Amino acid sequence: MSELHSLLTFPDRPISKNYYVPKLEHFLKSGIPATYTLEQVAAFEREERNKSEGKPEESKPEESSGDDKTSNTTPLHVLARSLPLDINDEELQVVLEMMNILFEYGAGWNFIDYEDKTVGDLLLERQQNRESPLYRRLVEAGVSAELLLRKLNGGDVEFLDTDEPENNDPEETIQRAFESKEQEPVVSYNEDDDATAANQQVYLQTKLEYRDEALITKDNKDGVMMDWETKIMEIASKTLFPNPGATNSATVLNIGFGMGIIDTFIQAQNPHRHYICEAHPDVLAKIREDGWYEKDNVVILEGRWQDTLNQLLDEGEVFFDGIYYDTFSEHYQDMLDLYDVIVGLIKPDGVFSFFNGLGADRSLCYDVYKKIVEIDVGNYGMICDYTTYSLDEQLPDWNDVKRSYFNCNYYYHPRIAFA
Ligand SMILES: C[S@@+](CC[C@H](N)C(=O)[O-])C[C@H]1O[C@@H](n2cnc3c(N)ncnc32)[C@H](O)[C@@H]1O
């Protein structure tokens, strides 16, 4: 362990500004990177040992950093893991200042340590909750990094990824992530295996299989939709009717039929018009087989929303009280494009909601994207209110599908409307 890492284990209590801040600043000013990992320290020590024993240099030292090549245990991880459980408010302020300094010097917020944990996971373990100043500071750093990266990319969204172990440049560590059901950061993302989830063209040509409890891709066994989400769909369907007393005069749109769970809830409220937009041929066949085309109040928009909704916009005849979005194999960039369409199709008092799996395989990423959506829809004069629901009883064990796409045991249900 380096002196920097040692300092962050809080050897001296109480944690005082006078003791810790100048020392931390000294180490960082002297050139120790704020992203210096325990794995790099171990690699350095190994090299030194080899040198002193006259052994040949390792061929690729940067790839053999530490025992676990896939982890990056950063100074922030050491700080979070060492946070005293009996920390008082004054000490907390000092630690917050230390976090600020580390971020100022380029500390990354989304690295995964040797225990496969983010700094956020560790803070939560050390009895900081998601509202605590330290956790909030971390989320803030994630939001800033993501928005900055978008600017640097000329508006294109790059995605969070915690899967770049050798990369210690905080800007570059924020990578592609929203690659499977509804845009979540994929920690063990493999492009070949997951082309279906990542690439819409591939997905639309992939055969699907309906099972009792799920809709999956035939070859890859990727979960497109699963019935554990039924409760979420029920809650969402209610949100779509901003005037609950007048559901039968409402016109609603659901983008992405899947298993038709939300559409069944929507139908139960007997809306005036119920539009369903669906792109996959196998799902469209299921919609036909199950008689949705025969329902008087149902209109099926066949094709990708990118095509069918723009046509509705051009026609300018239909406006919606409620719009729901839940697709597969799309990215957050698609959602940004969708916002443009939503504001044109929704009534002034209408409501937009979506299946919120953004970043949901890591609570830290889930919180970062919770904020990013607020900011993005805010640019259209819309407000995103979240209601948090516990998912303890709903979440599946993920045995039957290849990848879990939701690992938080709570759900942020978004309700978006004009301010
Ligand atoms: C997760 S499922 C929707 C589940 C649905 N909410 C339910 O309650 O069963 C996603 C659906 O979106 C469809 N889809 C994916 N991309 C689409 C696009 N660009 N336009 C329209 N539908 C799309 C998929 O074929 C799939 O049927």
The ligand as a Gaussian input file, in Angstrom:
#p B3LYP/6-31G(d) Opt

LIG

0 1
 C      -39.386000      -5.119000     -22.950000
 S      -40.490000      -5.423000     -24.212000
 C      -41.877000      -4.474000     -23.730000
 C      -42.624000      -5.120000     -22.628000
 C      -43.954000      -4.473000     -22.314000
 N      -43.762000      -3.257000     -21.567000
 C      -44.842000      -5.410000     -21.544000
 O      -45.508000      -4.920000     -20.595000
 O      -44.894000      -6.606000     -21.835000
 C      -39.789000      -4.494000     -25.509000
 C      -40.560000      -4.518000     -26.799000
 O      -40.128000      -3.400000     -27.579000
 C      -40.058000      -3.807000     -28.932000
 N      -39.153000      -2.857000     -29.631000
 C      -37.802000      -2.816000     -29.583000
 N      -37.337000      -1.775000     -30.282000
 C      -38.415000      -1.139000     -30.785000
 C      -38.565000       0.037000     -31.593000
 N      -37.523000       0.733000     -31.991000
 N      -39.819000       0.420000     -31.919000
 C      -40.894000      -0.304000     -31.493000
 N      -40.800000      -1.415000     -30.738000
 C      -39.578000      -1.826000     -30.375000
 C      -39.529000      -5.217000     -28.809000
 O      -39.715000      -5.959000     -29.991000
 C      -40.308000      -5.744000     -27.650000
 O      -41.522000      -6.307000     -28.047000

